[in-house]
Amino acid sequence: MTTVIATHGLAKRFGRVRAVDGVDLDVRAGDIYGFLGANGSGKTTTVRMLLGLVLATSGEVEVFGERMPRAARQVLPRVGALIEGPAAYGHLSGRENLALLDASGPGGGRRTRRRRIDEVLEQVGLAGVGRRPVKAYSLGMRQRLGLAGALLRRPELLILDEPTNGLDPQGIAEVRELLTELNRSGTTVFLSSHLLAEVEQMATRVGVLDRGRLVLQEQLAVLTAPTGSTVVTSPDPAGVRSTMNGRVSSVDGERVIVSGGDPAEINAQLVGAGVPVTGLALERPTLEAVVFAAAGASTDRAETKVSEHRRRPWRRGAERAGSRPINAGDEGE
């Protein structure tokens, strides 16, 4: 499959601070790539280096097979981007801001400008905004306008940094549907976010950044594949434990994890023994459990001396959620 974004040993230092440390990204054509990490993990710095907005201290960046930022003139017209908070002239309307943006670079034909602006405003839910100046927009509306700007040139690659910032739940769902539809039509999406639940609903591939290092990169379907155990919900967990004869790995209230076997076989065995069963499901680790298992504690914590079990409480939660060791390639710090 064609590689759209590739980095090799990508690193960035700010004085003594190593913000990005030897990152090797592999984003393929057709991906919705979820780029995940805690605040301060280096996500935005990495995204800025992909676009040539920040120069790398060392390493290489390739977009569409071209070295960046050397080939920026050829590459950037094929890329739409929204990085952090979108900037706009507050005294101008959304349409006027988009017209200026479109006229400022190559690839935006003047004859089709009005039509393309109308199309992207419709796509992001701002078609009825009229001549209202941007300074009167809410944070969510400004975010929608920034996304409209990223879509103006009908990009082959869409690079987004926290695109749902400031949106209400309905707006987040609308953006999710829009990105999924764009991906179906052939756009590769690189999505930097800390909203794991949203990424889990649409990503095909994920990378996890922890303190500047890429600690995990894999297909989402592989990471959240069934563990081989069955989740049994029963008002009689003690009955499940005794009937399953040593196969129960954990009990949490009415939720019992039974290792091995087919759910239908487990159900038949329990029902035959007179144990009530109210639910059966294959156990799958959530994306949250996978990320917590691969990465360390949040980088924005400000504690002094903390015991190990308090520093990483997610370890216990991940174990209860049925996570498993991840072969992450690079090891985190």
C-alpha positions, 0 to 999 in steps of 0.5 A: 500500500502507498505510504502517504506520510513517513518519518525516519528518526524524527526528533526535535529539541527545544534547548534541553527539552527533547519534545520529539524523540526518534519518531518513525511514522507510517501513514498509508493511503486510505488510512484514518490514522489516529495520532494519540498522546497526552498533553505535552507528549509532542503531538502538535510539534510532530504535526508542525514538522510534517507540514514544514512549520517547524524544522526538525533537529534531526531525522527525515519527513516525507509526504507523498514520497517527497522530502519536507520542507524541501518539497513544500511547494509541490506537496502542500497544495495537496494537503488540508490542515487544521493545527490547534486553534484556527486563525481568522480576521475577526471583522470579516465574515466566514466567507470572506476569510475563506476567500482570502485563504483560497486566494493566498496560495496555489491550487485555488481557481478563482472561477470556482472559488465561490462554489467551493466556499459554499460547498465547504461551508455546507459540509461543516454546518455553516451554510446559514451563517450569512455575513456575521463577522467571525468575532461573533462566532462561538468557539465551535463555529470558529473550529468549523470554519477552520475545518472548512478552510482545510477542505477548500482545495479538496485535499488528498491528505487531511492533517487535523490537530484536535479538530473537535475542540470546542464542539458540542456532542452533536458537533463532534458526531457531525465532524466524525461523520464528515471525516468518515465520508471524506475517507470513503471518497479517497482522502487520507486522514491524519487525526491528532487527538486525545479523545480516545472514544472518538478515535476508536469509532473511526480510526483504522490505524493508530499511533501512540506518542509518549513523552516524544517517543512513538510507543505503539503503531498498529491497525486498530482492529489488531489492537482491539481483537478478541483476547480469547476470553468471554465476558459473562454477566450473571447475578450469581458470579460465585456460581459461574466461578464454581461451574467453570472450574478454574477458568475464571480469571477475574470477577467484578460485580456481576461481570465475570471473565472466563478464559478459553472456550466458545461463548455458546459452550460456556453459556450451555454449561452454565445454564445446564448447571442452573446458573443464570446468565444475563449477558455474554460477549467476547472480551476485547480490550478498549482503545483506552486500555491499550493506550494506557498500557503502552504509555506512561502517566500524563505529562502535565501532572505536577506531583512530588513523591508518588508511590508506583501504584498511585503514579500508574493507576491505569495499570490496574484498570487496564488489567481489569479491562482485559488488556494484554502486552503490546509488542510496540517496537520502540520502548517508551521512556 
